[in-house]
Amino acid sequence: MDLWAGRFTEKIDKLVRDFTSSIKLDKKLYKYDIAGSTAHVKMLARCGIIKEIEAEKILCALKEIEKDIKAGKLNFNQKEDIHLAIEEEVIKRAGQAGKKLHTARSRNDQIALDERLYLREEIGQIITLINDFQKTLLGLAEKNLDAVMPGYTHLQYAQPILFSHHLLAYFWMLQRDKERFKDSSQRVNVMPLGAGALAGTSLPIDREYVAKLLDFPKVSENSLDTVGDRDYIIEFLSGAALLMMHLSRLSEDFILWSSPAFSFIQASDAFTTGSSIMPQKKNPDVAELIRGKTGKVYGHLISLLVTMKALPLSYNRDMQEDKLALFETTQTIKRSLKLYAKMFDHIKIDKDSMRKEADKGFFAATDLTDYLVEKKVPFREAHQLIGIIIKYCLGEGKGFKDLTLSDYQKFSSSFGEDVFERIKLDSCVFNKESAGGTGKKSLARQIEKARKAVSLKL
């Protein structure tokens, strides 16, 4: 007989049992459930709600159960959920004392506690993994400070930049992700146990003591909100969606760079796959799958938002559907971060190929515009003049390097001998010394800040 079935006259239908069971997912939470139960029992004894000897029996049973679950000796697959499964096992082992385990709590506040404990730990691991990947990107940037590549807007060559500068763009995206997760952990780190089913309890419990035992800095303020809340998971999923969006964009760059059309990088064989029919293929499947899994994480976020959008207070069984979104998302982002840190640690950079592509076309157009501005030509006039020169070059099949000083001065007397220095590739890259620019000094300042960002404990 189910622990909650005292008022029922019929046994639950097997289809209903299977449909409502969450054990296949929430058994993952067993260690957090046991940790919460341990703190709860200690509080009940401290407050005189149960006897010390009863608490000792329950605590002993909880320790044994955790040990047996870790050893694979307990199979809860036929149970309704992890909470009832553990409680039933405690009653088997602790007898009458075990029946007091659930005093002054509900599965409603119990699952909220388990998920918060789980998410608190996962966020800590994710922040560490993000930091590790940032270190990989930073290390790769520092090893390739002289690599020049095309910079793109609209996927059209715009201006030459340093490869290191491009890598660090993702470093700072990841820094924002790291900060978001750290900030969201403050709202995860709130102790919900003691809210009961929805109204609190008339028993003289001590929620602050439980919070202290479980290392929560504060307890939730409203029992209705406590059990009806999944904001902390939705906020986490939002941060995860942003992180995956950044990794997906990096995947796209990685895929393009490693293609024969670009040939900027070469991925290690250990992180690529082949074709079942084309022997020559070397496919960037890891990057493609991370890009593909981004949509799945988005789906989990939208799914939980839709689940929660019209639920009346307080708890509703719909909220049981939060677990798949939570567990799959944490697994996806952790695996993606681990893979990318290893994969980027093993790529080969083709600096010559990058530079060759960067040296094509009218890459110096913006620099020539700035050159004229420095000569006191109004920007809009300068912009138009360079456009006219480009049109002339296209008609003559020439580039900026093919023009003589006389050619330049036909368009504007502001051009001097120094124009030829400004159209050099390195000059167009290294003179961008505005804060955050791709110039050498600016990049050095950026790298120094990046080093501090990965060494600081958030």
Beta strands, then each sheet from edge to edge (+ up, - down):
strand 1: 148-153
strand 2: 156-162
strand 3: 190-191
strand 4: 218-219
strand 5: 265-266
strand 6: 348-349
sheet 1: 1+ 2-
sheet 2: 3+ 4+
sheet 3: 5+ 6-
end
